[in-house]
Amino acid sequence: MESRILTPSIFSPASVPAEIIVEYTTLVLAICAVIFVVVSSLIVYCVARFRERADDNGREPPQIYGGGRIELAWTVAPVLIVAVLFVVTARTILTLQKDEPPPGSLQITATGHQWWWEFDYADLGFVTANELHLPLMDDTSAGPAFLNLESQDVIHSFWVPQLSGKMDLIPNRTNHLWIAPTESGVYVGQCAEYCGTQHANMLLRVVVEPRADFERWVREQQRPATNDSAVSVAVGRAVFEETACVSCHSVRGTPANGTFGPDLTHLMSRTTLGAGVATNDRAHLIEWITSPDHLKPGARMPAMQLEPAQILAVVDYLESLQ
Ligand code: CUA
């Protein structure tokens, strides 16, 4: 499933809206480049051709006032260029901007938090964080992914350059974005609106996979948390459920139902911790619980002040959440 991670560039689009954006960008850049070349060549030509010469004897050349044809040309040409840019821009915006989900689309609510992403697949019955999974659009009868973008606190912005344009997540408002991925891969994205201390570490990943793999992932996410009966796991679960962990985190199928922090039901199905600041492994889990500030200064998760043995037990429990 986890294939190579692609460098984020708008010039290598892997989704329909991103392709539309790069086509539009290329056209506008090309028009501007032609204007730049024509204007700068004319300037260079005039500077050279009409420069002061030794035999001018200090006299000014004859001054010409007005010129109907040339004035018409330099008015009409820019008007036409602006009209073309206007029509192309309007058409692009109308294509990209959808306020209603297209038929057959997969609806996901993405909520921005300081400083992580919540992805609620409400129609499929589960919630996850920081790593969005989308099916490849190989079946044209299926609709695209349609994201409802919301915020729990301040303004954030969802941006995965290869998949779509930027769209802000604004408190008390729902914005929309659609993605129709055309190539499998893991795409990296980033919050694109300054939202506080850890804005730069509000990273996200989008895993685009063939529909069968996506459906397998969905079935695994839909399961309630695995109930591992190993002693260390049971001890860790007891610590987790008796301390403040549960006031912020949910583990579906257990009494933990906090909503302030990421859902941990299938924590180990994610590859990173803290919205992409560290790989999700035992060492980082221990570090994260002992001192979240160490990995992500300013993180909303408090240091849990647990005994070392309790931390190890909690990590055993977290590692059982496959
Ligand atoms: Cu969220 Cu910047």
Boltz pocket constraint, residues with backbone or C-beta under 6 A from the ligand:
constraints:
  - pocket:
      binder: B
      contacts: [[A, 112], [A, 113], [A, 115], [A, 155], [A, 156], [A, 157], [A, 191], [A, 192], [A, 193], [A, 194], [A, 195], [A, 196], [A, 198], [A, 199], [A, 200], [A, 202]]
      max_distance: 6.0
